[in-house]
């Protein structure tokens, strides 16, 4: 069973990486799937995924219930709608346009309603009563 989870996790990571470059292939759900598979299949791969420079901090924040920073949410929504609008203009097919609108609306609602908005990473590092290094 662990082997199957690790294979699924690796495939999800590959699809997530492709999603960075392909506008309609989502990155986040695949990375969350990979993280869930690796938690059960390989602690070493899970630690590697959370330690990744590109998306590790977002995954660890999401897993710990901190959500996504406001700036990241805005960037995600703006880039998603820009790529969807481009696709809709290029396709010019009513059925596909409606489908893309529904997908975009669903993702937007999910991000705004169900994913918590976390504080920026630097603000989270500060504990109450502690000062940042270099401040007097």
N, C-alpha and C positions, 0 to 999 in steps of 0.2 A: 504494500500500500504506500509506503514511504517513497519508493521508486516512482510510482505513478504520480504522486503529488509533486515530486521534484521535476519530473518531465513536464507536467502541466505548468508548474511555476516558471520553468525556463522558457517554454513557449510563450507564456504570458509576458515575460520580460521582453522577449524579442518583438512581440506585437506592440508592446508599450513603447519601445524604442522607435519602431516604424511609425507609430502614431505621432511622434514628435515632428516628423517630416511630412506625413500625409494628413491633409486637413480633416478628413471625415473619419479617420480611425482614432478612437479615443485612447489617450495615454493612461489617464488616471485609473479607470476601472481595471485595466490589465495589470497595472502595477499593484493595485490593491489585491487582486486575485493572486498574483505571484507572492505577495507578502503573506497572505492567508495560507497558501500552499506550503511555503517555506517554514512557517511557524510550526506546522505539523510534520513536515517532511525532513527538514534539515536546518537546525539552528545556525549552522555555519553560513549557509546561503542567506538566511534571514538577516543575520548580522551584516553580511556583505551588502545586501540590498539597503538596509537602513544606514549603512556607512557610506553609501554612494554620494559623491559630491553634487551630482545634478539633482537627484530627486529624493535622496535619503532623508533630508530634514523634513520635507513635506509629508513623507510616509510616516515617519516617527511622530510628528505632531498630530497627524490624523489618527494614528493608532492610540495615542494617549489622550484623545478627546479634545485636543486644542484647536482643531479645525484648520482653516486656511486663512492666512493674513488677508486683510481687506484689499491691499494693492494687488495681490496675486489673483483674488477673485475677479476684480475689475479687469485685469489683463486677460484672464481666461475668457470672460464673457465677451469682451470687445473683439479679441482675436477669433473666437468661435463664430460670432455673428458676421464678422468681416469675411471669413472663409465661406460661411453658408451663403451670404449675399452674392459673393462671386460665383459660387456654384449654381445658385438659382438663376443668375443672369446668363450664365453660359449654357445651361441646360434648356431653359425656356420651355419646360414641359410642366403642365399644371399639376399632374399627379405627383411628380417628384418634388416640385416646389412645395406642395402641401406637406409631403412627408418630411422634407428638410425643416420646414417651419415647426412642425410638431416635435421633431427631435430637438431643435434648438430651444423651443419653449420648455420642453421637459427638462433638459439639462439646466437651463437658467433657473427654473423653479426649484429644482433639486439643490443647486448651489446656494441660492438665496434663502431657502426655507429650512433645509435640513442639515446643511453643513455649517457648523459653527464658525463664526468669524473670529479668528485668533488675533492676539496682539502681535505687532511686528516682533521679529525674533529678538532684537536687541532689548526691547522692553520686557520680554519674558525672562531674560537672563538676570534681571535685577530682582533682588529680594527686598521686601519692605524693611526699611531701616539700614540698608546697605547702599554704599555709594559705588558708582562705577570707578574702575581704575583710572587714575589720571585726573580725577576731579577733587577739588578741595572743598 
